[in-house]
């Protein structure tokens, strides 16, 4: 297996990307195709030596910056690390692509170079979300701010296949985000998508409210990209706030500080469960290739884990599984 890694993607690239690749190679099984600007990457390869039998380097003269318009940048910068890397995946020289760069750019490059899986109307960006019972899988979290009911039905299909084949969840429970548990609640989009999901052969459990997501009521949570992105960003901010408040209140009280020493392993475990870096990257489901998008502020740990997500998706044959699922499940993927 060979995974393309965009060396220039992310707020702290390329150094943390090289560090993440180094850490992944210590126990990961895939080889790496590193793509980026030679004058910036090669000095770092001397600083952080990587095994030459496991890593190949491809020069790309351009970079799609975080603040550029995604589609325009992808069209204008054909020698960017993002486009060159996606072409390697398209040509079959690699099995997956991973980047912490401009997420809209990755989406545009994937659509232009790989195309969608036949029958899938829109790709969805997805992520693992920690819950009281383990985790849930949420999609879409930003690829499609405006959706049609059919899109949400297909997100449910793709999410269910990913949860079962890659995350190991048998017969995943699929729910749709709404402002009430009862059928008939929610926007017209939610109500119409509810009916499509109910009449599919997915294990659809109905509406889930915001409070139900961290409780782990569903294994797969479906929503439009606008709502999903708000859920993820709000959760990141709330987790940071709570950890900060707890630390601040402990420091104010001497007795609590002594107790905190005893509870330090528990606090460390909580931080571990809430740390986005532990989950690595978000699969872009629905494009005809394994594409993983990591957080723009990814550190080396996040890069390492994002490459692991790519490896698991390839081993789980996720693209083939989605193609098969679309073909088998009547009414899904049809107009």
C-alpha positions, 0 to 999 in steps of 0.5 A, a space after each residue: 500500500 502506498 499513501 500520498 501525503 501532501 507535505 505542504 498542507 496545514 498551518 504548520 507544514 511542512 515540518 509537522 507533516 514530516 514529523 507525522 510521517 516519521 511517527 507513522 512509519 514507526 509502526 504503520 505498514 503503508 509506504 509514503 509518497 511525499 509531495 511538496 516543494 523540494 527546497 522546503 521539504 528536502 532540508 527537513 528530510 535531512 533533519 528528520 531522516 525517513 527510511 528511503 525504502 519506505 518513502 518516495 518524494 515528488 516535487 510540486 512547485 506550487 501550494 494551494 494556500 488556506 485562504 485561496 478560493 478552492 476551485 479557482 486555485 485547483 484550476 490555476 495551480 496544476 503543479 500544486 502539491 494537492 493536485 499532483 498528489 491527487 493525480 498520483 492517486 488517479 493514475 493508480 500509483 497510490 492507494 490513498 491521499 491525505 492532506 491537512 491543507 485547504 479542505 475546499 481545495 482537497 474537495 475540488 481537486 478530488 472532484 475534478 481529478 477523481 470524480 464521484 462514485 457512480 450514483 452518488 450525488 454529492 461527496 460528504 466530509 465525515 468524522 469520528 465524534 467521541 461519545 459517552 458510549 465510545 464514538 459516533 460517525 457524523 457526516 456531512 461536516 462541511 462539504 455541502 452547506 446546502 443539501 437535498 433530501 436524497 443527499 442526506 439519504 446517501 450520506 446515511 448509506 455511505 456512513 453506514 458502510 464506513 462504520 461497519 466496514 472500517 470502524 467495525 460497528 455491526 448493523 450501525 444505527 443511523 439517525 438524522 439531526 433534528 430539533 425534536 425526536 418525534 417524526 415530523 419535527 425539523 425543517 422540510 429538508 429533514 422531514 423529507 430526508 426522514 422519509 427516504 431514510 425510513 424507507 431505505 434498508 438502513 438501520 434508521 432510528 429516526 431523529 436525534 437532537 443535539 444532546 443525543 449525539 454525545 450520548 451515543 444514541 446513534 452510530 451514524 449521524 446524518 446532517 447537512 454540511 452547515 449544521 455538521 460543521 457548527 456541531 463539530 466546531 462548537 464541540 471543539 470549543 466546548 471541550 476546550 472550555 470545560 477542560 480550561 475551567 476545570 484546570 482553573 478551578 483546581 488551581 484556585 483550591 489547594 485541597 482540590 489541587 492535591 486531589 487532582 494529583 491523584 486524579 491526574 491519570 483520569 484527567 489525562 484519559 479525558 483529554 485523550 478522548 476529547 483530543 481531535 488529534 487522536 482521530 486524525 483525519 476526516 474521510 471524504 466519502 463519495 469520491 472515487 478514491 480514498 481521500 482523507 482531510 486532516 485538521 488545518 492546525 494538525 500537529 504531528 500526532 494528528 498527521 500520523 493518525 490521519 495516515 492511519 485512517 487512510 490505511 484503514 480505509 484502504 484495507 476496508 475497501 471503502 470505495 468498493 464497498 460504497 460502490 457495491 452498496 449503491 448498486 445493491 440498495 434500491 432507491 439509493 443513488 437514483 433520481 
